[in-house]
């Protein structure tokens, strides 16, 4: 609440200097705060010291910061946290015992267990003195001990607390490159890999590199994970939306992308890159191979960089779809480094490992010149390096236990257990949403979310208007108040104007799902009873 | 048509960034290392890379947090001391799902509370956990602050010269203006308020709105520890000129003289009482990378905000939330740093022994290095009062400067490259930090192991004195 209030207040205080907001479609306005963007010329006289404005206040901080939004941890979450405190100090004050955070892809916060092998290796690397103790062999699996030694051996001086090479430890990048090659069947180069504190900082780096001014645009899917809209705003660029087609399971249609590209260009925007999230977030669709080939051809023709967010590559729940990396697709089409610039993002936060708190991830960059690579390296070096533990974990994720390893069977059990459970939860919740009056929900083919559409009655829309809030935000708020379930309103991700959605994760543990479903149904019935036309 | 990532069409601000710490010298050193040459990397404050061992207690705690199944094992007591086990349970209880869950975007509330308690013990004034944000290293916090402050190239940030080039790099990246204020080498790198005033006025005359001032205390690369009077002057200056003070205090545990112990800027500010204590905006930075911990690779740090309007804090929170959360193990390291073993704890004496050994040795090495440099021809070196670096002035003869020009190199880069090729010692040329025109330095760290120091200083002296013999024509040489 405070955040939205602050942003609103600030909008009145800041003078708009120019107003070329792109694109014309109103949905984009859902993505950026309703203040107009700001030119980069000075807005204050030189002699600031004589005014009463304190040096750092919303009146004079970077306007791009005021402009950017990130709903995943936005207003609804702040409300939820307040309710949680209320519940703690005053149990029984609400019709529910706990807040269920279904707003964020944070599996381990909802009871998912980490993969044992990975944690064994990390613990040994965190405290290598353990490797010299006899008891260690009784407590740790032998292949974890082995792997820890191998990792320590690629670290200069076995110093796990030292800053590493700014792209990440070379030996770990070699392992990751090998993992990528094994996955795709095409070679990968350790020098193309930049290990980062999660995939998000890598996305920021690319936006920083690509965006010179608001005349530079980035094509983004709508709905999208709002890291993209936020980082584009933060770096002063323009988001060029292309709509995914809800009617066809959130299909990516090239005709739509082409249309938006031409529209942007006609308005003087230089479109620099295309973001594609595969599997999709919040939409969960997995792209078909020929779809991917179309996209690659298109980007090659138009000179666009492909920014392929592939963090959910291990989260696929349908048998008729498989994950194919964009690099694999491009290479299989015969396209090499000279043909297409491609950045692939991967993370340790998702998949079946769900290690969000570790902040591990990388980007693999191919198809750009040595000069540009130098620039990226330079930017990475200012922050010295990403956290070492996260780097190690990234190398484990891309090189898990193999058949014959001591931990292989238990690893497979843990992995399959988690993935099968996710698939079941995806199905159950999808069915639950579809059973609700006026709600349609596409299948979650992958990722961790459901994005049901709410066909809200007129009365509800009016009530939202009166409360000066978006209808899906009203629904989400009411849902929270009645059930303790926290979801993110669709307006946080972008949607076709006049349509409303919520994003709900599939992450609560399976034993909680029946209660969630029944509470959801109960709430919805009451909501519709109140607002039905 | 240019393609998306062609060099000509990338962000100009990115091209403007320079970060010498991992620049030309480091890249050349890495090349030579690949070719088999033994390199001594003294280019970055990276203690563990030069043999400093991690403290035992924090590693035990984090390993247990990493693999909580250990806590359930009946034999865990044989492998870990009971206070480490207890502390691991404590930190795990502060998380919502262990190390693998995103925390609050500002950091785990329980750890921020520990940081606040540490600050209160250190300074004698209460600190609010709500105004403490944990970050993936202090650098990320600095970058966030500068990005918040800088709107365009007319916004200026006062930065000491010489400075740690994170500041110049970040200012370039965010499109702001760096307003330098010179530290006085002859006064042990002291801060002269007149220099400050002059720089500020000049900037304003050029149409720059000066928004903030950076101090690095203890200094990097210069190592000087600011006196209480100095800090008070600076705070008064910031009050008068309406500047936010960015106090980089990451080396607060690294003090090698007793005349000027570390006093936090916040303590002094609050001690000044109103109006200063209520109005001067201050952001203080700290980290687990330095001190006697040296846990650079964990990327753990925090910043504390004083007198920042809540609406601004809100915006800062919003930006932090886009990156979801700082890494949880790093947060735990931070908690352990501000809340180390206490007298009576099982691990206390070992912890103290390990810590003291490191600090005592750093103090010794600060002296060895300063004296070593001062014994070299044409080299003058201020004492390293604090931090981790030595920043000797190299008085390059005109012939050397000419030779550098011929080779297409900045003079101190030329010298440092020759030093590297001759001895394997990888330093950072002073030009990477800023220095007065015609005055040259290099930065090295005091981190090589104590037993290696004499040999390193001998090696340096041999190279330097030969270099000076070669280029000194005894007619005169560059001087301050």
Boltz contact constraints between the chains, C-beta under 6 A:
constraints:
  - contact:
      token1: [A, 2]
      token2: [B, 314]
      max_distance: 6.0
  - contact:
      token1: [A, 3]
      token2: [B, 314]
      max_distance: 6.0
  - contact:
      token1: [A, 3]
      token2: [B, 318]
      max_distance: 6.0
  - contact:
      token1: [A, 6]
      token2: [B, 311]
      max_distance: 6.0
  - contact:
      token1: [A, 6]
      token2: [B, 314]
      max_distance: 6.0
  - contact:
      token1: [A, 40]
      token2: [B, 152]
      max_distance: 6.0
  - contact:
      token1: [A, 42]
      token2: [B, 152]
      max_distance: 6.0
  - contact:
      token1: [A, 42]
      token2: [B, 154]
      max_distance: 6.0
  - contact:
      token1: [A, 44]
      token2: [B, 209]
      max_distance: 6.0
  - contact:
      token1: [A, 46]
      token2: [B, 204]
      max_distance: 6.0
  - contact:
      token1: [A, 46]
      token2: [B, 207]
      max_distance: 6.0
  - contact:
      token1: [A, 46]
      token2: [B, 209]
      max_distance: 6.0
  - contact:
      token1: [A, 48]
      token2: [B, 209]
      max_distance: 6.0
  - contact:
      token1: [A, 49]
      token2: [B, 241]
      max_distance: 6.0
  - contact:
      token1: [A, 49]
      token2: [B, 242]
      max_distance: 6.0
  - contact:
      token1: [A, 55]
      token2: [B, 211]
      max_distance: 6.0
  - contact:
      token1: [A, 55]
      token2: [B, 242]
      max_distance: 6.0
  - contact:
      token1: [A, 55]
      token2: [B, 243]
      max_distance: 6.0
  - contact:
      token1: [A, 55]
      token2: [B, 244]
      max_distance: 6.0
  - contact:
      token1: [A, 55]
      token2: [B, 281]
      max_distance: 6.0
  - contact:
      token1: [A, 56]
      token2: [B, 244]
      max_distance: 6.0
  - contact:
      token1: [A, 56]
      token2: [B, 281]
      max_distance: 6.0
  - contact:
      token1: [A, 56]
      token2: [B, 312]
      max_distance: 6.0
  - contact:
      token1: [A, 57]
      token2: [B, 309]
      max_distance: 6.0
  - contact:
      token1: [A, 57]
      token2: [B, 312]
      max_distance: 6.0
  - contact:
      token1: [A, 58]
      token2: [B, 311]
      max_distance: 6.0
  - contact:
      token1: [A, 58]
      token2: [B, 312]
      max_distance: 6.0
  - contact:
      token1: [A, 61]
      token2: [B, 148]
      max_distance: 6.0
  - contact:
      token1: [A, 62]
      token2: [B, 148]
      max_distance: 6.0
  - contact:
      token1: [A, 62]
      token2: [B, 151]
      max_distance: 6.0
  - contact:
      token1: [A, 65]
      token2: [B, 148]
      max_distance: 6.0
  - contact:
      token1: [A, 65]
      token2: [B, 315]
      max_distance: 6.0
  - contact:
      token1: [A, 65]
      token2: [B, 319]
      max_distance: 6.0
  - contact:
      token1: [A, 70]
      token2: [B, 321]
      max_distance: 6.0
  - contact:
      token1: [A, 70]
      token2: [B, 322]
      max_distance: 6.0
  - contact:
      token1: [A, 73]
      token2: [B, 105]
      max_distance: 6.0
  - contact:
      token1: [A, 73]
      token2: [B, 321]
      max_distance: 6.0
  - contact:
      token1: [A, 106]
      token2: [B, 101]
      max_distance: 6.0
  - contact:
      token1: [A, 106]
      token2: [B, 102]
      max_distance: 6.0
  - contact:
      token1: [A, 108]
      token2: [B, 97]
      max_distance: 6.0
  - contact:
      token1: [A, 108]
      token2: [B, 98]
      max_distance: 6.0
  - contact:
      token1: [A, 108]
      token2: [B, 100]
      max_distance: 6.0
  - contact:
      token1: [A, 108]
      token2: [B, 101]
      max_distance: 6.0
  - contact:
      token1: [A, 109]
      token2: [B, 96]
      max_distance: 6.0
  - contact:
      token1: [A, 109]
      token2: [B, 97]
      max_distance: 6.0
  - contact:
      token1: [A, 109]
      token2: [B, 101]
      max_distance: 6.0
  - contact:
      token1: [A, 114]
      token2: [B, 100]
      max_distance: 6.0
  - contact:
      token1: [A, 119]
      token2: [B, 66]
      max_distance: 6.0
  - contact:
      token1: [A, 119]
      token2: [B, 67]
      max_distance: 6.0
  - contact:
      token1: [A, 120]
      token2: [B, 67]
      max_distance: 6.0
  - contact:
      token1: [A, 122]
      token2: [B, 66]
      max_distance: 6.0
  - contact:
      token1: [A, 123]
      token2: [B, 63]
      max_distance: 6.0
  - contact:
      token1: [A, 123]
      token2: [B, 66]
      max_distance: 6.0
  - contact:
      token1: [A, 123]
      token2: [B, 67]
      max_distance: 6.0
  - contact:
      token1: [A, 126]
      token2: [B, 59]
      max_distance: 6.0
  - contact:
      token1: [A, 126]
      token2: [B, 62]
      max_distance: 6.0
  - contact:
      token1: [A, 126]
      token2: [B, 63]
      max_distance: 6.0
  - contact:
      token1: [A, 126]
      token2: [B, 66]
      max_distance: 6.0
  - contact:
      token1: [A, 127]
      token2: [B, 59]
      max_distance: 6.0
  - contact:
      token1: [A, 127]
      token2: [B, 60]
      max_distance: 6.0
  - contact:
      token1: [A, 127]
      token2: [B, 63]
      max_distance: 6.0
  - contact:
      token1: [A, 135]
      token2: [B, 75]
      max_distance: 6.0
  - contact:
      token1: [A, 135]
      token2: [B, 78]
      max_distance: 6.0
  - contact:
      token1: [A, 135]
      token2: [B, 79]
      max_distance: 6.0
  - contact:
      token1: [A, 139]
      token2: [B, 73]
      max_distance: 6.0
  - contact:
      token1: [A, 159]
      token2: [B, 48]
      max_distance: 6.0
  - contact:
      token1: [A, 159]
      token2: [B, 49]
      max_distance: 6.0
  - contact:
      token1: [A, 161]
      token2: [B, 48]
      max_distance: 6.0
  - contact:
      token1: [A, 161]
      token2: [B, 54]
      max_distance: 6.0
  - contact:
      token1: [A, 161]
      token2: [B, 295]
      max_distance: 6.0
  - contact:
      token1: [A, 161]
      token2: [B, 297]
      max_distance: 6.0
  - contact:
      token1: [A, 162]
      token2: [B, 46]
      max_distance: 6.0
  - contact:
      token1: [A, 162]
      token2: [B, 48]
      max_distance: 6.0
  - contact:
      token1: [A, 162]
      token2: [B, 49]
      max_distance: 6.0
  - contact:
      token1: [A, 162]
      token2: [B, 296]
      max_distance: 6.0
  - contact:
      token1: [A, 162]
      token2: [B, 297]
      max_distance: 6.0
  - contact:
      token1: [A, 163]
      token2: [B, 46]
      max_distance: 6.0
  - contact:
      token1: [A, 163]
      token2: [B, 296]
      max_distance: 6.0
  - contact:
      token1: [A, 166]
      token2: [B, 22]
      max_distance: 6.0
  - contact:
      token1: [A, 197]
      token2: [B, 136]
      max_distance: 6.0
  - contact:
      token1: [A, 200]
      token2: [B, 323]
      max_distance: 6.0
  - contact:
      token1: [A, 209]
      token2: [B, 10]
      max_distance: 6.0
  - contact:
      token1: [A, 209]
      token2: [B, 11]
      max_distance: 6.0
  - contact:
      token1: [A, 209]
      token2: [B, 14]
      max_distance: 6.0
  - contact:
      token1: [A, 212]
      token2: [B, 11]
      max_distance: 6.0
  - contact:
      token1: [A, 230]
      token2: [B, 322]
      max_distance: 6.0
  - contact:
      token1: [A, 272]
      token2: [B, 4]
      max_distance: 6.0
  - contact:
      token1: [A, 273]
      token2: [B, 4]
      max_distance: 6.0
  - contact:
      token1: [A, 303]
      token2: [B, 1]
      max_distance: 6.0
  - contact:
      token1: [A, 303]
      token2: [B, 3]
      max_distance: 6.0
  - contact:
      token1: [A, 304]
      token2: [B, 4]
      max_distance: 6.0
  - contact:
      token1: [A, 305]
      token2: [B, 4]
      max_distance: 6.0
  - contact:
      token1: [A, 305]
      token2: [B, 5]
      max_distance: 6.0
  - contact:
      token1: [A, 341]
      token2: [B, 4]
      max_distance: 6.0
  - contact:
      token1: [A, 341]
      token2: [B, 5]
      max_distance: 6.0
  - contact:
      token1: [A, 355]
      token2: [B, 100]
      max_distance: 6.0
  - contact:
      token1: [A, 356]
      token2: [B, 101]
      max_distance: 6.0
  - contact:
      token1: [A, 356]
      token2: [B, 102]
      max_distance: 6.0
  - contact:
      token1: [A, 357]
      token2: [B, 99]
      max_distance: 6.0
  - contact:
      token1: [A, 357]
      token2: [B, 100]
      max_distance: 6.0
  - contact:
      token1: [A, 357]
      token2: [B, 101]
      max_distance: 6.0
  - contact:
      token1: [A, 357]
      token2: [B, 102]
      max_distance: 6.0
  - contact:
      token1: [A, 357]
      token2: [B, 328]
      max_distance: 6.0
  - contact:
      token1: [A, 359]
      token2: [B, 327]
      max_distance: 6.0
  - contact:
      token1: [A, 368]
      token2: [B, 5]
      max_distance: 6.0
  - contact:
      token1: [A, 369]
      token2: [B, 7]
      max_distance: 6.0
  - contact:
      token1: [A, 371]
      token2: [B, 7]
      max_distance: 6.0
  - contact:
      token1: [A, 372]
      token2: [B, 5]
      max_distance: 6.0
  - contact:
      token1: [A, 372]
      token2: [B, 7]
      max_distance: 6.0
  - contact:
      token1: [A, 375]
      token2: [B, 14]
      max_distance: 6.0
  - contact:
      token1: [A, 378]
      token2: [B, 17]
      max_distance: 6.0
  - contact:
      token1: [A, 381]
      token2: [B, 19]
      max_distance: 6.0
  - contact:
      token1: [A, 381]
      token2: [B, 22]
      max_distance: 6.0
  - contact:
      token1: [A, 382]
      token2: [B, 19]
      max_distance: 6.0
  - contact:
      token1: [A, 382]
      token2: [B, 169]
      max_distance: 6.0
  - contact:
      token1: [A, 383]
      token2: [B, 139]
      max_distance: 6.0
  - contact:
      token1: [A, 387]
      token2: [B, 298]
      max_distance: 6.0
  - contact:
      token1: [A, 387]
      token2: [B, 299]
      max_distance: 6.0
  - contact:
      token1: [A, 387]
      token2: [B, 327]
      max_distance: 6.0
  - contact:
      token1: [A, 387]
      token2: [B, 330]
      max_distance: 6.0
  - contact:
      token1: [A, 388]
      token2: [B, 297]
      max_distance: 6.0
  - contact:
      token1: [A, 389]
      token2: [B, 329]
      max_distance: 6.0
